[in-house]
Amino acid sequence: MLQRVKRWVARLVGVVSAAVFALTAVVAEASRVSPMIVEIKPTGRDSVARVELTNDAQRDIPYEVEMMRGEISPEGQLSLTSADEQFIVSPPQTIVEANTQQVFRIQYVGEEALDRSQVYYLSVKQIPVAFEEGKNQVQVVINYNVLVNVVPDGTSPQASVRSASYIEREQSTDDLADDEKPEEAPLEKGILVDLGNDGNRYFFAGRSDWSISAQTTAGEPFEQSYTGEEMSRLIGAGVVGPGKNRIFFLPTEKELDTDSLQITVDP
């Protein structure tokens, strides 16, 4: 059961991370954060945002919050470094009583003359608590990363498909337990897209409309369109910062001619 708990936690994404402290019985902690995506300005009253945490558990839970600068690799790996000097966060630590809410106020106080949007995260961390001696329990600690974009006026995104190719690759079996993994990983067909942002404002690849046209290896025409809602189910939010790029895999049942691929993305 513990393996299944770990696999479920691992699927919470990007914005939600978790750690499991292993003992024997499970203590469920219910909490939620809203909104998970925030956009603020470098100056003025719009440089302030509020994030609400709701504690639905039956006990008080301590939390601490910290602002972090976010760097997202092309493969989607998130790296965080402290950005406390760029923000004022209140309160930085608190105990949220059972069945109550806590509002965290964040204000950007960094450089005002920005020429492009900046990606930050509000890290909301549940502080583990000690249990009474002699009791065997598992404490599931969930940490939230709230996306905070600092966006100056006059900026706009510009999606640019840097490369696209048809590939066949082994399906990942990382989420499966050892006894559930097949001897040979099945193949999946799809399009590997390197998507860049030549603009000066972030955009969500997973909220953009995509259009794909190509020829199959049999010479037949192929066309596929995705709405932003459909793309979000395929790739998640897919944040692409200014001057950055992300690599996405789009599954397809058809074998496509790479040289004929044409893709447009409308943020």
Order of alpha helices (4+ residues) and beta strands (2+ residues): alpha-beta-beta-beta-beta-beta-beta-beta-beta-beta-beta-beta-beta-beta-beta-beta-beta-beta-alpha-beta-beta-beta
